[in-house]
Amino acid sequence: MSTYGVVALARPTFDVEFAEENKNRAFAALDAAGIATVGPRELLFDGPAVVAAAQAIQSAARIDLLLIIQVTFTDASMTVHLARDIEAPVALWGLPEPRAGGRLRLNAYCGINLAAHALGKAEVDYGWLYLSADAAGIEQRLRDLLQPLPPRDSRISRPGAATDPAAQRVMRALAGSRIGVVGRHPDGFDTCAYDGPALRRLAGVEVESVELETLFARAKAADDDRVAAVRARAQRDLAGLGAVDQAQLDRSLRIYCALQDVQADTGASSLAVRCWPETFTDYGCAACGPMAMMNEAGVPCACEADVYGSLSTLMMQELAQAPVWMADLVDIDAGDDTAVFWHCGLAPLSMCDPEAQPQATIHTNRKMPLLHQFPLKPGRVTLARLSQAKNVTKLIIGGAEMLRAPMAFTGTSGTLRFDRPAAAVCATIMDEGVEHHYAIAYGDYRESLRALAAQMEVPVLELT
């Protein structure tokens, strides 16, 4: 009988009751597979609990595999420590959830995506599985995690030099531009770390840092008439504005004014903002809606102080000459060959499906406004990301068709079909350990992006 050391990671801001049910099914599947487990059979919410679990696993005589179950989204702060401290092969298991149109209750795919990126940068090999605990054949798939990792076909290549006017236009626009980064990225978000000198070499881009407290101070000082004008515009664009907490809404609209001020002060072409937790815990609102407004106004805003994500959106906006959205990939369904991209409420209004009414809503975990809520409009889209996966700078490129579909999750979300089977794209993302944020624009810009990569002298990772 094989023995796995098992940790089940979760975050209490997600649906804990649902997470508990999924965790129990996961351990039942391991039992049914004939796999002995070492470690606590409970959700682990914080560092001390994970450290205690690691000690319990290390005290075991022998384990064949360390299995990290991503029951909900968490950051990757403990994943690398676990992988380095416990002498055993490592595998990640993410548990899918239904696309029911409500809150994103687990967000486990994003969790294993973040974990894979962190392990890749730490040069730790890993296996992975994204499959429900009650899926057909799950027992064998769990046993198969013990098998040696198969050779991974790389989709990374060096693009040939090409003359592309759009790519040349982007390079001219980037040269000497600034990205304003407000705050620093959250702990455990290796995906959002950046290398300032590398950005300068790549595209002549400078990064200017602004303290989060400066943003809050500018928000509090915003002129009341200016805030009222922002509210009037939001009232015109969004249904349900009057149904959210009005004091929190006022604070959120002031954040929009403050983002405008920070952009003007720094001369930044795009922003990367530490949008949580302090906007909720210290200031008292969501920054998602204000950042969506900035996106619509032509100043791309990236969540979680993701500077490379901000640069990616700026590149895509210059190619598309239209607002761009940075989103998480939160689900891939091999069965219907689709994927869902989502972010709390960050998408620009111009991306709303014309058959839907944009709504004002609250953050599903933090319960504060302002967020946009709508499904994305159908059409051809391009995905791109300037990536540092596995410590090699590269440009990720993908093509897809955004589908007209019911809203998968609250906030802003879009269901798409890649130009390559979804299961194959999932394997590329996980095997390459790419970041969890992607810039999305309507239109097909893949050839221009390849030419842009050639001018930056970086390889291309083709998702599709």
Secondary structure, DSSP 8 states (H G I E B T S, - for coil): --EEEEEEE--TTS-HHHHHHHHHHHHHHHHHTT-EEES-SSEE-SHHHHHHHHHHHHTSS--SEEEEEESS---STTHHHHHHHS-S-EEEEE------SS--S--HHHHHHHHHHHHHHTT---EEEE--TTSTTHHHHHHHTTS--------EE-------HHHHHHHHHHTT-EEEEES---TT-GGG---HHHHHHHH--EEEEE-HHHHHHHHHTS-HHHHHHHHHHHHHH-BTGGGS-HHHHHHHHHHHHHHHHHHHHHT-SEEEE--SSHIIIII-S-SHHHHHHHHHTT--EEGGG-HHHHHHHHHHHHHHTS--EEEEEEEEETTTTEEEEEESS-S-GGGB-TTS--EEE--TTT--S-EEEEEB--EEEEEEEEE-GGG--EEEEEEEEEE----SSSSEEEEEEESS-HHHHHHHHHHHT--SEEEEEES--HHHHHHHHHHHT--EEE--
